[in-house]
């Protein structure tokens, strides 16, 4: 049963990273080159700092990938009772979904700000 939780956690991370990659690609295509984009670490929209579009759309997925590798290591090296596997699975599922949610929230806000400024492609 432990393997089911391990592979289930891997699957959820793959889905989450796929969603973030797809959303990043759509946002990257809508933002013209050279347009300063609201930074992923500033949820204040226009009040936050601006970064190049590549950094703005890939920062969260890259950090999520690095965190997923760390959690993958924990899941595969801490073999134990099924209760431990369930807890690790729950933590991985929660963190994966939170990263996707934060990324969607950031890019929606960034695109809203850029649209209000008239700097987006159709």
C-alpha positions, 0 to 999 in steps of 0.5 A, a space after each residue: 500500500 505504501 507504493 500506492 501513496 508514493 506513486 500517487 504523490 508523484 502523480 499529483 506533483 506531475 499534474 500540478 507541475 503540468 498545470 503550472 507549465 501550461 498556465 506559464 506558457 499561455 501567460 508568456 505568449 500573452 506578454 510581449 517581449 521586454 514588458 516588465 511583469 509584476 513579480 511572483 513574490 509581490 501580490 500587490 499587483 501594480 504596487 509590487 516590483 517588476 521583473 522580466 517576463 521569463 522570470 515572472 512566469 517561471 519562478 513559481 514552477 521552478 521553486 515548486 519543482 525543487 520542493 517536489 524533488 525534496 519531498 520525493 526524496 523524503 517519500 522514498 527514503 522514509 519507508 515505514 508504517 502505512 500511517 507515515 506514508 499517508 501523512 507524507 502523501 497528504 503533505 505532498 498533495 497539499 503542497 502541490 495544490 498550494 503551489 498551483 493555486 499560488 501560481 494561478 493567483 499570481 499570474 491572474 493578478 499579473 495579467 489583470 494589471 498588464 491588461 489594465 495598462 494595455 500591455 497584453 497581446 490578444 
